[in-house]
Amino acid sequence: MIKCKGCGKNNHGYEPICPSCKAAVELSEAEATELIHESEEALSRNDFLKAVEIYKFLAAAGNADGERELGLILEKGVLLPRDLNMATQYFFSAAKRGDRLSAYKYSRLVVGNRALADYWLACSALLGCKEAYADAFALYAGYKERTTAAYYCSLLAEENDTDAIVEMARRHLYGDGVEQNEQMAKWYMERIERVPLHAIKLQRRLQAVTGKAVRPEPPEFTERSKITERLIAASKKFGYNKMLLLLCRAYAEVGGVDGEIFLALLHIEGIEFTQNVELGASMLEEAAKRGSVMGAKCLGDLYARGEYTERDSRLAAHYYRLAAEMGGKGEEENLGDIFRTGLLTEPDYAIAISMYRRGAKAGDFACQRKLRMMEDERERLYVEATRLERTSPEEAFRLYKRSVESGYLPAHARIGWYYERGIGTKIDRKAAFNHYKAAYDAGDRRAIESLGRCYARGIGVAFDFDKASELLSIAREMGSHSADKELFRIYENKKRHMLRSLYSTAMELYYNKKYDIAIEMLETCMNLGLGDATYAIGCLYEFGITREPDRRIAMRYYKKAYDQGFRDPRQYHKQSMLRIWKSK
């Protein structure tokens, strides 16, 4: 008995309109289940008229089970006159409500729209409608999707379909969408009691196979996620929300880290759920934490568009960058476009190119085209920058920077010079060193001398005599005169540093009254041109320290020290040596 939701009176018949308030009857889930049970009982009693009456009532109330059963009756012309047009309408209505058998039936009856028929067939097979497996096998075989075709063929073979068993034997024999294995092919053929005429040749071929037949593992549905994503996109486009929800739930079961993405989007958009943006965003964040590129990309879209939440460019850029860092699988072109155009932040051409390169490697023609475009663009920027170096260094620097960000390696050496000298920008020696290093690591021989100079002078990096000497020596061998001068300078500095160290040791020995060793070291420093040591030896002769006093010899040493660049105008050095001599 059905109670009217409007007036509350009981409906003793199966009238779609309430006799009392004239409102359309609405069925609860429990009432629909009870009516289906009544129809089954009527059929068991061969009371076909009552069963048809119940189906009509259910269909009028929008119940998918009633619509499906009426469609089947009208399709076969049993109990009711055959009417394919009405059957098609009932199947379509039930399919939109998520009934998988109706989806299959509608795909077989719809005419004039191949894409729509293929969509419903793929949905019904994906959701587990066994009646759809044979047509799904033919569908994917026609589209050359061999692994998916083999998957559906294997499901038919499990139902002991002879033609499917023969087909699986052939596929294993030749490796068509499955593992190539003659023993597995033999196992399939041995399941057939009476081999069809068209399979006789195949049977004889497999009878010659040596070894025991091997039972194959069921083929994996490797393309399930990709096919489900396509069907979800089509469902949203067509507005089939009930089927969309079923597909999203099916995806959640097999989608791995991306499983909850589409359900999260339904919560955000309020499709088949009460809209809850906060819940959907939290589901996306959880997916992104688990490594879902799609989750991070969807979060970037959510904050970039500002359609369901406040627009936040900073958060959008963060999630887009996170998606790119995780590899951007399946989103290479979109992420490349985002970072190339700089709609949210400053353009990041390096990330854009890396995204396009990944997509191009995966066979994405759009990514290949955009990658070629960016590679041509960065070379053009470099050439234009070299032309503007003298007339407009600021503009040249900007173009070099864009070329570098686009991944053009020759531009690193040039922009390093700009950072080192502060041309068109502020001096940034650390950045200069990093660019020289990047150019050198990429094999740009022009950066060798610049990098050697950085190590020689401590430009953006700690002084390193060995590395400077190695790199500058290579540059000198390549014919660089400036590298030769720089080598001479660092060797002179090295010698000067060693002399100062030797002189300091000599003076320390002098202070400790170890005159013989100290004087020997001072003479070595003097012979190598250190004026301080020459002057100190002059002091020894003037004051008669460890030798006979001789002012004439002392003056000669003082003059030589002067020529070597030493000055002691207030004679502090001389007084210090005399004081040390007289002490102790």
C-alpha positions in Angstrom: 0.0 0.0 0.0 1.3 3.4 -1.0 0.8 6.5 1.1 0.6 9.9 -0.7 3.3 12.2 0.4 1.0 15.2 -0.2 -2.2 14.4 1.6 -1.2 11.3 3.5 -4.0 9.1 2.2 -3.4 5.5 1.1 -3.4 4.6 -2.6 -5.0 1.2 -2.8 -4.4 0.9 -6.5 -1.4 1.5 -8.7 -2.4 5.0 -9.9 0.5 7.4 -10.6 -1.7 10.3 -9.6 -3.2 10.5 -6.1 -7.1 10.3 -6.4 -7.5 12.7 -3.5 -5.0 15.6 -4.0 -4.1 14.9 -7.7 -0.4 15.1 -6.8 2.1 12.8 -8.6 3.0 9.8 -6.5 6.5 9.7 -5.0 7.9 6.4 -3.8 10.3 5.9 -1.0 13.1 3.4 -1.4 11.3 0.9 0.9 8.0 1.3 -1.0 9.8 0.7 -4.3 11.4 -2.4 -2.9 8.1 -3.7 -1.7 6.5 -3.1 -5.1 9.3 -5.0 -6.9 8.7 -7.9 -4.5 5.0 -7.8 -5.4 5.8 -7.9 -9.1 8.0 -10.9 -8.6 5.3 -12.7 -6.7 2.8 -11.9 -9.4 5.1 -13.3 -12.1 5.6 -16.5 -10.0 1.8 -16.9 -10.0 1.7 -16.2 -13.8 -0.3 -13.0 -13.0 1.4 -11.1 -15.8 -1.2 -8.3 -16.0 -0.6 -7.3 -12.4 3.2 -7.4 -12.9 2.9 -5.1 -15.9 0.6 -2.8 -14.0 3.2 -2.6 -11.2 6.0 -1.9 -13.7 4.0 0.9 -15.3 3.4 2.4 -11.8 7.1 2.2 -10.9 8.1 3.7 -14.2 5.6 6.5 -13.8 7.1 7.2 -10.4 10.6 7.4 -11.9 11.9 4.0 -10.7 14.7 2.6 -12.8 13.7 -1.1 -12.1 10.2 -0.5 -13.4 11.5 1.4 -16.5 14.0 -1.4 -17.3 11.4 -4.2 -17.0 8.9 -2.3 -19.2 11.7 -1.7 -21.7 12.5 -5.4 -21.8 8.8 -6.3 -22.2 8.3 -3.8 -25.1 11.6 -4.8 -26.8 10.5 -8.5 -26.9 6.8 -7.9 -27.5 5.8 -10.2 -24.6 2.7 -9.2 -22.6 2.6 -6.0 -24.5 2.8 -5.2 -28.2 6.4 -4.8 -29.4 7.3 -1.1 -29.5 11.1 -0.4 -29.9 10.6 3.4 -29.7 8.9 3.2 -26.3 11.4 0.6 -25.2 14.3 2.9 -26.2 12.7 5.7 -24.1 12.3 3.5 -21.0 15.9 2.2 -21.4 17.2 5.7 -21.7 15.4 7.0 -18.7 16.6 4.0 -16.6 20.1 4.3 -17.9 20.2 8.0 -16.8 19.3 6.8 -13.3 22.3 4.4 -13.3 20.8 1.1 -14.4 23.6 -0.8 -16.1 21.5 -3.3 -18.1 19.3 -0.4 -19.4 22.5 1.4 -20.4 23.5 -1.6 -22.5 20.1 -2.0 -24.0 19.9 1.6 -24.9 23.3 1.5 -26.5 22.1 -1.2 -28.8 18.8 0.6 -29.8 20.1 4.2 -30.1 20.6 5.1 -33.8 22.3 8.0 -35.5 24.8 8.8 -32.7 27.7 6.4 -32.6 29.5 8.3 -29.8 26.5 8.2 -27.5 26.0 4.5 -28.2 29.7 3.8 -27.4 29.4 5.8 -24.2 26.5 3.8 -22.8 28.0 0.5 -23.9 31.3 1.4 -22.2 29.5 2.5 -19.0 27.4 -0.7 -18.7 30.5 -2.9 -19.3 32.6 -1.0 -16.8 29.9 -1.3 -14.2 29.8 -5.1 -14.6 26.9 -5.8 -17.0 27.7 -9.3 -18.3 25.4 -8.8 -21.3 27.6 -6.0 -22.5 30.9 -7.9 -22.4 30.8 -9.3 -26.0 29.9 -5.9 -27.5 32.5 -4.2 -25.3 35.1 -6.6 -26.6 34.2 -5.7 -30.2 34.2 -2.0 -29.3 37.7 -1.9 -27.9 39.0 -4.3 -30.5 37.7 -1.9 -33.2 39.5 1.0 -31.5 42.8 -1.0 -31.3 42.8 -0.9 -27.5 44.1 -4.5 -27.3 44.6 -5.0 -23.6 41.1 -3.8 -22.8 39.6 -5.9 -25.5 41.5 -8.9 -24.1 40.2 -8.2 -20.7 36.5 -8.3 -21.8 37.2 -11.3 -23.9 38.6 -13.1 -20.9 35.4 -12.3 -18.9 33.4 -14.0 -21.7 35.8 -17.0 -21.7 35.1 -17.4 -18.0 31.4 -17.8 -18.9 32.4 -20.6 -21.2 31.7 -18.7 -24.4 33.3 -20.9 -27.1 34.2 -18.1 -29.5 35.8 -16.1 -26.6 37.8 -19.2 -25.5 39.1 -19.6 -29.1 39.9 -15.9 -29.3 41.9 -16.0 -26.0 43.9 -19.0 -27.3 44.7 -17.0 -30.4 45.7 -13.9 -28.4 48.0 -15.9 -26.1 49.6 -17.7 -29.1 50.5 -14.4 -30.8 50.7 -12.1 -27.8 47.8 -9.9 -28.8 47.0 -7.8 -25.8 48.1 -10.5 -23.4 51.3 -12.4 -22.5 52.6 -14.5 -25.5 52.6 -18.1 -24.2 51.9 -21.2 -26.2 51.2 -23.3 -23.1 48.5 -20.8 -22.0 47.0 -20.8 -25.5 46.9 -24.6 -25.3 45.1 -24.5 -21.9 42.3 -22.5 -23.4 41.9 -24.8 -26.4 41.7 -27.9 -24.1 38.6 -26.4 -22.5 36.6 -26.8 -25.7 34.8 -30.1 -26.1 33.8 -29.6 -29.7 36.1 -27.3 -31.6 34.3 -25.0 -34.1 35.3 -25.4 -37.8 36.9 -22.0 -37.9 39.3 -23.0 -35.0 40.4 -26.4 -36.4 43.6 -24.9 -37.8 44.4 -23.2 -34.5 43.8 -26.4 -32.6 46.2 -28.4 -34.8 48.8 -25.6 -34.3 48.5 -25.9 -30.5 48.5 -29.7 -30.5 52.0 -29.5 -31.7 53.1 -27.4 -28.7 55.2 -29.4 -26.3 54.9 -29.2 -22.6 52.0 -29.1 -20.2 49.3 -26.5 -20.6 49.5 -23.6 -18.2 46.4 -21.9 -16.7 46.8 -18.1 -17.4 46.2 -15.4 -14.8 43.2 -13.2 -15.6 44.3 -10.2 -17.7 44.6 -7.0 -15.7 42.3 -4.2 -16.7 45.2 -1.8 -17.0 43.3 1.0 -18.8 40.4 1.0 -16.3 41.3 4.3 -14.7 41.9 6.1 -18.0 38.6 4.8 -19.5 36.7 5.7 -16.3 38.1 9.2 -16.4 36.9 9.6 -20.0 33.5 8.3 -19.1 33.3 10.6 -16.1 34.1 13.6 -18.3 31.4 12.6 -20.8 28.8 12.1 -18.1 29.5 15.5 -16.7 29.3 17.0 -20.2 25.9 15.2 -21.0 24.5 16.0 -17.5 23.9 12.3 -16.6 24.5 12.9 -12.9 23.3 9.5 -11.6 25.7 7.7 -13.9 28.4 10.2 -13.0 28.1 9.3 -9.3 28.3 5.6 -10.1 31.4 6.1 -12.2 33.0 8.2 -9.6 32.4 5.5 -7.0 33.7 2.9 -9.3 36.8 5.1 -9.8 37.3 5.4 -6.0 37.5 1.6 -5.7 40.4 1.3 -8.2 41.9 4.8 -8.6 44.7 4.5 -6.0 45.9 7.8 -4.7 43.5 9.6 -7.2 40.5 7.5 -6.1 38.6 10.1 -4.1 39.3 13.0 -6.5 36.1 12.9 -8.5 33.9 12.3 -5.5 35.6 15.3 -3.9 34.7 17.4 -7.0 31.0 16.2 -6.7 31.0 17.5 -3.1 32.5 20.8 -4.2 30.1 21.3 -7.1 27.1 20.0 -5.3 26.3 17.2 -7.8 24.3 14.4 -6.3 25.4 15.6 -2.8 24.6 18.7 -0.7 27.3 21.1 -1.7 30.2 21.1 0.8 33.3 22.9 -0.5 35.2 22.4 2.7 34.8 18.6 2.7 35.7 18.4 -1.0 38.8 20.5 -0.5 39.9 18.4 2.5 39.5 15.3 0.3 41.7 16.8 -2.4 44.3 17.9 0.2 44.5 14.3 1.5 44.9 13.0 -2.0 47.7 15.5 -2.7 49.5 14.5 0.5 49.4 10.9 -0.7 51.1 11.9 -3.9 48.2 12.6 -6.2 49.1 14.9 -9.0 45.5 15.2 -10.0 44.6 16.2 -6.4 47.2 19.0 -6.3 46.1 20.2 -9.8 42.4 20.3 -8.8 43.3 22.3 -5.7 45.3 24.7 -7.9 42.2 25.0 -10.2 39.9 25.5 -7.1 41.9 28.5 -5.8 42.8 29.9 -9.2 39.2 30.2 -10.5 37.6 31.3 -7.2 34.3 29.8 -8.3 33.5 27.8 -5.2 35.9 29.6 -2.8 37.8 32.8 -2.5 40.4 33.3 -5.2 43.9 32.8 -3.8 46.7 33.1 -6.4 49.4 32.2 -3.8 47.7 28.9 -2.9 46.9 28.2 -6.5 50.6 28.6 -7.5 51.7 26.5 -4.6 49.5 23.5 -5.6 50.3 23.9 -9.3 54.0 23.8 -8.4 53.5 20.8 -6.1 51.7 19.0 -9.0 54.7 19.8 -11.3 57.2 18.6 -8.7 55.3 15.3 -8.4 55.7 14.7 -12.1 52.4 16.1 -13.5 51.5 12.8 -15.1 48.4 13.3 -17.3 48.5 17.1 -16.7 51.7 18.0 -18.5 50.2 20.4 -21.0 47.9 22.1 -18.5 50.7 22.7 -16.0 53.1 23.8 -18.8 50.6 26.4 -20.0 50.1 27.7 -16.4 53.8 28.2 -15.8 54.5 29.5 -19.4 51.8 32.2 -19.4 52.4 33.3 -15.8 48.7 33.9 -15.1 49.1 33.5 -11.4 52.7 34.3 -10.7 55.8 35.2 -12.6 56.3 32.9 -15.5 58.5 29.9 -14.8 59.8 28.7 -18.2 62.0 26.0 -16.7 59.0 24.2 -15.2 56.9 24.8 -18.3 59.6 23.3 -20.5 60.0 20.3 -18.2 56.3 19.7 -18.3 56.1 19.9 -22.1 59.1 17.7 -22.3 57.5 15.0 -20.2 54.3 15.2 -22.2 56.2 15.0 -25.5 58.1 12.0 -24.2 54.8 10.3 -23.5 53.6 11.0 -27.0 51.4 14.1 -26.5 51.5 16.0 -29.8 50.3 19.3 -28.2 53.2 19.1 -25.7 55.6 18.4 -28.6 54.4 21.4 -30.5 54.6 23.7 -27.6 58.0 22.4 -26.6 59.4 23.2 -30.1 57.8 26.6 -29.9 59.5 27.4 -26.6 62.8 26.1 -27.7 62.7 28.3 -30.8 61.5 31.3 -28.6 64.4 31.0 -26.1 67.0 30.9 -28.9 65.4 34.0 -30.5 65.5 35.8 -27.1 69.2 35.0 -26.8 70.0 36.3 -30.2 68.0 39.5 -29.6 69.8 40.0 -26.2 73.2 39.8 -27.9 72.1 42.5 -30.3 71.0 44.8 -27.5 74.0 44.4 -25.3 75.6 47.7 -26.1 72.6 49.9 -26.8 70.2 48.7 -24.0 71.9 46.5 -21.4 68.8 46.4 -19.1 66.7 45.0 -21.9 69.4 42.6 -22.9 69.6 41.4 -19.3 65.8 40.8 -19.2 66.0 38.8 -22.4 68.9 36.8 -21.2 67.0 36.0 -18.0 64.0 34.8 -20.0 66.2 32.7 -22.1 67.9 31.1 -19.1 64.5 30.5 -17.4 63.5 28.7 -20.6 66.4 26.3 -20.2 68.7 27.7 -22.9 72.1 26.7 -21.6 74.3 29.1 -23.6 72.6 32.1 -21.9 73.9 31.1 -18.5 77.5 32.2 -19.2 76.3 35.6 -20.5 73.9 36.4 -17.7 76.5 35.4 -15.2 78.7 38.2 -16.5 75.8 40.6 -16.0 75.3 39.6 -12.4 79.1 39.7 -11.7 79.5 43.3 -13.1 76.0 44.6 -12.2 75.1 45.3 -15.8 71.4 45.9 -16.1 70.8 44.6 -12.6 72.3 44.7 -9.1 75.6 43.0 -8.5 75.0 39.4 -7.3 78.2 37.4 -7.2 76.5 34.3 -5.8 74.1 34.3 -8.8 77.0 34.9 -11.2 78.9 31.9 -9.8 75.8 29.7 -10.0 75.2 30.7 -13.7 78.8 30.1 -14.6 78.7 26.7 -12.9 75.5 25.8 -14.7 77.0 26.7 -18.0 80.2 24.7 -17.2 78.2 21.7 -16.1 76.3 21.8 -19.3 79.6 21.6 -21.3 79.8 25.3 -22.3 83.5 25.8 -22.7 83.1 29.6 -22.7 82.3 29.5 -19.0 85.5 27.8 -18.0 87.6 31.0 -17.6 84.7 32.8 -15.8 84.3 29.9 -13.3 88.1 29.8 -12.8 88.1 33.5 -12.1 85.4 33.0 -9.5 87.5 30.4 -7.6 90.6 32.6 -8.0 89.0 35.7 -6.6 86.3 34.2 -4.3 83.4 35.5 -6.4 80.3 33.9 -5.0 82.3 31.0 -3.7 85.2 30.4 -1.3 88.8 30.9 -2.8 90.1 27.6 -4.1 93.6 27.8 -5.6 93.6 24.2 -7.0 90.2 24.6 -8.8 91.1 28.0 -10.1 94.5 26.8 -11.4 92.9 23.8 -13.1 90.2 25.8 -14.9 92.4 28.7 -15.8 95.0 26.4 -17.2 92.4 24.8 -19.5 91.3 28.3 -20.6 94.9 29.3 -21.3 95.4 26.2 -23.4 92.3 27.2 -25.4 94.1 30.5 -26.2 92.8 32.9 -23.6 95.3 35.6 -22.8 93.2 37.0 -20.0 93.3 33.5 -18.4 97.1 33.5 -18.7 97.2 36.9 -16.8 94.8 35.6 -14.2 97.0 32.5 -13.6 100.1 34.8 -13.2 98.2 36.9 -10.7 97.0 33.9 -8.5 100.5 32.4 -8.6 102.0 35.7 -7.6 99.5 35.9 -4.8 100.3 32.4 -3.8 104.0 33.2 -3.7 103.4 36.4 -1.7 101.3 34.5 0.8 104.0 31.8 1.2 106.7 34.5 1.6 104.6 36.3 4.2 104.1 33.0 6.1 107.9 32.2 5.9 108.8 35.7 7.0 106.4 35.5 10.0 108.0 32.1 11.0 111.5 33.7 10.7 110.6 36.6 12.9 109.1 34.2 15.5 112.4 32.3 15.5 114.3 35.6 15.9 112.2 36.5 18.9 113.0 33.1 20.4 116.8 33.8 19.9 117.1 31.1 17.2 119.2 33.4 15.1 120.8 31.0 12.7 117.6 29.5 11.4 115.8 32.8 11.4 118.5 34.6 9.4 118.6 31.7 6.9 114.8 32.0 6.3 115.1 35.8 6.1 117.7 35.5 3.4 115.4 33.1 1.5 112.6 35.6 1.7 115.0 38.4 0.6 116.1 36.5 -2.4 112.5 35.9 -3.4 111.9 39.7 -3.3 110.3 40.4 0.1 111.3 43.9 1.2 110.5 43.2 4.8 113.1 40.5 5.0 115.7 42.6 3.2 115.1 45.4 5.7 115.4 43.1 8.6 118.8 41.8 7.4 119.9 45.5 7.1 119.0 45.9 10.7 121.2 43.0 11.7 124.2 44.7 10.1 123.5 48.1 11.5 123.1 46.8 15.1 125.7 44.1 14.9 123.3 41.4 15.7 125.1 38.0 15.3 127.7 39.8 13.0 130.1 42.7 12.9 128.3 46.1 12.8 128.6 47.7 9.3 126.4 50.7 8.5 127.6 50.7 4.9 126.3 47.2 4.3 123.2 48.0 6.3 122.4 51.0 4.0 122.8 48.9 0.9 120.2 46.5 2.3 117.9 49.3 3.3 118.1 50.7 -0.3 117.3 47.3 -1.7 114.4 46.9 0.6 113.1 50.3 -0.5 113.4 49.2 -4.2 111.4 46.1 -3.2 108.6 48.3 -1.9 109.2 48.2 1.8 108.7 51.4 3.8 109.6 52.1 7.5 109.3 56.0 7.8 109.2 56.0 11.6 111.6 53.1 12.0 109.2 51.1 14.1 110.4 47.9 12.5 114.0 48.7 13.3 113.3 49.6 16.9 111.3 46.4 17.4 114.2 44.3 16.2 116.6 46.1 18.5 114.3 45.8 21.4 113.9 42.0 20.8 117.7 41.7 20.6 118.3 43.5 23.9 115.5 41.6 25.8 116.2 38.4 27.7 
